[in-house]
């Protein structure tokens, strides 16, 4: 009778394979798996991908063209090309909805019991949040890339600088995803979460300088715009885009007192907010789920 068992590997044997349980506990593994799940959802839902372009394009073409024509009929327009000015806000609008949708999916996963199956896996619970955040940010960046590809209708030039803009959109998308996940681990009811998201997204866009210059506003409106973190994302994207002078003129650049914050400072502020929101989301998820 032939023996099929082997002697156990020595503790110091570097060639011995790690047990399956230990391999599955690597913190990067759940992050990658959840990112792949979000990418699979995106790939198998082309209708969602196409519909995500409808609102940004209507916002850009209809509103931009209409206001541009109206300003021309009133005399000399303050902005030479309103569509070019509006395009950065359109880009940011295109990434916010897919990113926030990740928070909604987390609420639904909890309600349908899918989240309970994830929690029994042998890896840190915070890794679930990080994986969802990465997947949502990538999805938002894909939407932003599609809108960026039609930037020619807003007089945007196709140069390598657009790669920098895409990285900025990835950061903005990650910020939206982190805030959405923080709300999702705090609000457990689907209806309540959707109401909270709907009440917050539109004010964030309207008070971000996406549709009007962020300077010279009335006192209360100026305060709200300057406190809105999305204002700095829109301003950074606007100043990075290669296009007409309206994107970088003194009248359209964000001003804090008498200081124009550099793009690096604006991106750093958004990165810090993203890290804080993601950290709190991971902490609350690991304690309450």
C-alpha positions in Angstrom: 0.0 0.0 0.0 1.5 3.3 -1.1 1.7 6.2 1.3 0.2 9.4 -0.1 0.7 11.7 2.8 3.8 13.8 3.2 5.6 15.2 6.2 4.6 18.7 7.2 6.8 21.5 6.0 9.3 22.9 8.4 8.4 26.2 9.9 11.3 27.9 8.3 10.8 26.3 4.9 10.3 29.3 2.5 9.2 27.0 -0.3 6.2 25.6 1.5 2.9 27.0 0.1 0.9 29.2 2.4 -2.4 27.6 3.7 -5.4 28.8 1.7 -6.8 30.6 4.7 -3.7 32.7 5.0 -3.6 33.5 1.3 -7.2 34.8 1.4 -6.4 37.1 4.3 -4.2 39.4 2.3 -5.7 42.9 2.6 -5.3 43.6 -1.1 -7.3 40.6 -2.2 -10.8 41.8 -1.2 -10.0 45.3 -2.6 -9.2 43.8 -6.0 -12.2 41.5 -5.9 -14.7 44.3 -5.1 -13.1 46.5 -7.7 -13.5 43.7 -10.3 -17.2 43.4 -9.2 -17.8 47.0 -9.9 -16.1 46.8 -13.3 -18.2 43.7 -14.2 -21.3 45.6 -13.3 -20.2 48.4 -15.6 -19.3 46.1 -18.5 -22.6 44.2 -18.4 -24.8 47.3 -18.2 -24.1 49.3 -21.4 -27.5 51.0 -21.1 -26.4 52.5 -17.7 -23.2 53.7 -19.4 -25.0 55.3 -22.2 -27.7 57.0 -20.0 -24.9 58.4 -17.8 -24.0 60.6 -20.8 -27.5 62.1 -21.4 -27.6 64.6 -18.5 -24.1 65.9 -18.9 -24.5 66.4 -22.6 -27.9 68.1 -22.3 -26.4 70.3 -19.6 -23.5 71.2 -21.8 -25.2 71.5 -25.2 -28.6 72.9 -24.3 -27.8 75.1 -21.4 -24.4 76.2 -22.7 -25.6 77.0 -26.2 -28.8 78.8 -24.9 -27.0 81.0 -22.4 -24.2 81.7 -24.9 -26.8 82.9 -27.5 -28.6 84.9 -24.9 -25.4 86.7 -23.7 -24.6 87.5 -27.3 -28.0 89.0 -27.9 -27.6 91.3 -24.9 -24.3 92.8 -26.1 -20.7 92.0 -25.1 -20.7 88.8 -23.1 -18.5 88.6 -19.9 -17.6 85.1 -21.0 -16.4 84.6 -24.6 -17.6 81.0 -24.8 -20.0 79.9 -22.1 -19.8 76.3 -23.2 -16.1 76.2 -22.6 -16.7 77.7 -19.1 -19.4 75.2 -18.5 -17.4 72.1 -19.6 -15.5 71.6 -16.4 -18.7 71.5 -14.4 -20.1 69.0 -16.9 -17.1 66.8 -16.4 -17.6 66.8 -12.6 -21.3 66.2 -13.0 -20.6 63.1 -15.1 -18.5 61.5 -12.4 -20.6 62.2 -9.3 -23.6 60.0 -10.0 -21.7 56.8 -10.8 -19.5 57.4 -7.7 -22.5 57.9 -5.4 -24.2 54.8 -6.8 -21.6 52.7 -5.0 -23.0 54.0 -1.7 -26.5 53.0 -2.8 -25.2 49.5 -3.8 -23.7 49.1 -0.3 -27.1 49.9 1.3 -28.8 47.4 -1.0 -26.1 44.7 -0.3 -26.8 45.1 3.4 -30.6 44.8 2.8 -30.4 41.8 0.5 -27.9 39.9 2.7 -25.0 40.0 0.2 -23.0 42.1 2.7 -23.4 39.4 5.4 -21.6 36.9 3.0 -18.7 39.4 2.6 -18.3 39.9 6.3 -17.7 36.2 7.0 -14.6 36.3 4.7 -11.3 36.3 6.6 -10.1 39.8 5.8 -10.4 43.2 7.5 -13.9 44.7 7.1 -12.4 48.1 6.1 -11.0 46.4 3.0 -14.6 46.1 1.7 -15.0 49.9 1.9 -11.6 50.5 0.2 -12.5 48.1 -2.6 -15.9 49.7 -3.2 -14.3 53.1 -3.1 -11.7 52.1 -5.8 -14.4 50.5 -8.0 -16.7 53.6 -7.7 -13.9 56.0 -8.4 -12.8 54.0 -11.5 -16.4 53.9 -12.8 -16.8 57.6 -12.4 -13.5 58.2 -14.2 -14.8 56.1 -17.1 -17.8 58.3 -17.4 -15.6 61.4 -17.2 -13.4 60.0 -20.0 -16.4 59.6 -22.2 -17.5 63.2 -21.7 -13.9 64.4 -22.1 -13.8 62.7 -25.5 -16.4 65.1 -26.8 -14.7 68.2 -25.4 -14.2 69.5 -28.9 -17.8 70.8 -28.9 -16.7 73.2 -26.1 -13.5 74.3 -27.9 -11.3 72.0 -25.7 -8.0 71.0 -27.4 -7.0 67.4 -27.5 -3.5 67.5 -26.0 -1.6 65.2 -23.5 -2.8 67.6 -20.8 -6.1 65.8 -20.8 -4.4 62.9 -19.1 -3.8 65.2 -16.1 -7.4 66.2 -16.2 -8.4 62.6 -16.2 -6.4 62.0 -13.0 -8.1 65.0 -11.4 -11.5 63.5 -12.3 -10.4 60.3 -10.7 -9.6 62.2 -7.5 -13.0 64.0 -7.6 -14.7 60.7 -8.3 -12.9 59.1 -5.3 -14.0 62.0 -3.1 -17.6 61.5 -4.1 -17.4 57.8 -3.6 -15.8 58.2 -0.1 -18.5 60.7 1.0 -21.2 58.4 -0.4 -19.8 55.4 1.4 -19.6 57.4 4.6 -23.3 58.2 4.2 -24.1 54.6 3.4 -22.5 53.2 6.6 -24.4 55.8 8.6 -27.8 55.6 6.9 -29.1 52.1 6.7 -32.5 52.7 5.1 -32.5 52.7 1.3 -35.2 55.3 1.0 -33.6 57.7 3.5 -30.2 57.3 1.8 -31.6 58.1 -1.7 -33.4 61.2 -0.3 -30.2 62.4 1.4 -28.2 61.9 -1.8 -30.7 63.7 -4.0 -30.9 66.6 -1.6 -27.1 67.0 -1.5 -25.9 66.4 -5.1 -27.7 69.3 -6.8 -26.7 72.0 -4.2 -23.1 70.8 -4.4 -23.1 71.4 -8.2 -25.0 74.7 -8.2 -22.8 76.2 -5.4 -19.5 75.0 -6.9 -18.8 77.7 -9.5 -19.7 75.3 -12.3 -22.3 77.6 -13.8 -21.1 81.1 -12.7 -17.8 82.6 -11.7 -17.1 82.0 -8.0 -15.9 85.5 -7.3 -17.9 88.7 -6.6 -20.9 87.0 -5.2 -23.2 88.3 -2.4 -22.0 87.6 1.1 -23.9 84.5 2.0 -23.5 82.9 -1.5 -19.8 83.7 -1.5 -19.4 81.9 1.9 -21.3 78.8 0.7 -19.3 78.6 -2.5 -16.0 78.9 -0.7 -17.0 76.2 1.8 -18.1 73.7 -0.8 -15.2 71.3 -1.5 -16.5 70.7 -5.0 -15.7 74.3 -5.8 -12.0 73.5 -5.6 -12.3 70.4 -7.8 -14.2 72.3 -10.5 -11.6 75.2 -10.4 -8.7 72.7 -10.6 -10.2 71.0 -13.6 -11.1 74.3 -15.3 -7.5 75.7 -14.9 -6.0 72.4 -16.2 -8.1 72.0 -19.3 -6.4 73.1 -22.5 -8.9 75.4 -24.2 -10.0 79.1 -24.5 -8.6 81.8 -22.3 -12.0 81.9 -20.4 -10.8 78.8 -18.5 -7.8 80.6 -16.9 -8.8 84.2 -16.9 -8.6 86.3 -13.7 -12.4 86.7 -13.7 -13.1 83.0 -13.6 -10.4 81.7 -11.3 -11.3 81.0 -7.7 -10.0 83.7 -5.4 -9.8 83.5 -1.6 -9.4 87.0 -0.3 -6.7 88.3 -2.7 -5.1 84.9 -3.3 -5.6 82.5 -6.1 -5.0 79.0 -4.6 -2.7 76.9 -6.8 -4.1 73.7 -8.4 -1.8 71.6 -6.3 -3.3 73.1 -3.1 -6.8 72.5 -4.3 -6.1 68.9 -5.2 -4.3 68.4 -1.8 -7.4 69.7 0.0 -9.7 67.3 -1.8 -7.2 64.4 -1.2 -7.2 65.2 2.5 -11.1 65.3 2.6 -11.2 62.0 0.7 -8.8 60.4 3.2 -10.8 61.6 6.2 -14.1 60.5 4.7 -12.7 57.1 3.7 -11.1 56.6 7.1 -14.3 57.4 9.0 -16.3 55.2 6.6 -13.9 52.2 7.2 -13.9 52.8 10.9 -17.7 53.0 11.2 -18.2 50.0 8.9 -15.8 47.8 10.9 -17.5 48.8 14.2 -21.2 48.7 13.2 -21.6 46.1 10.5 
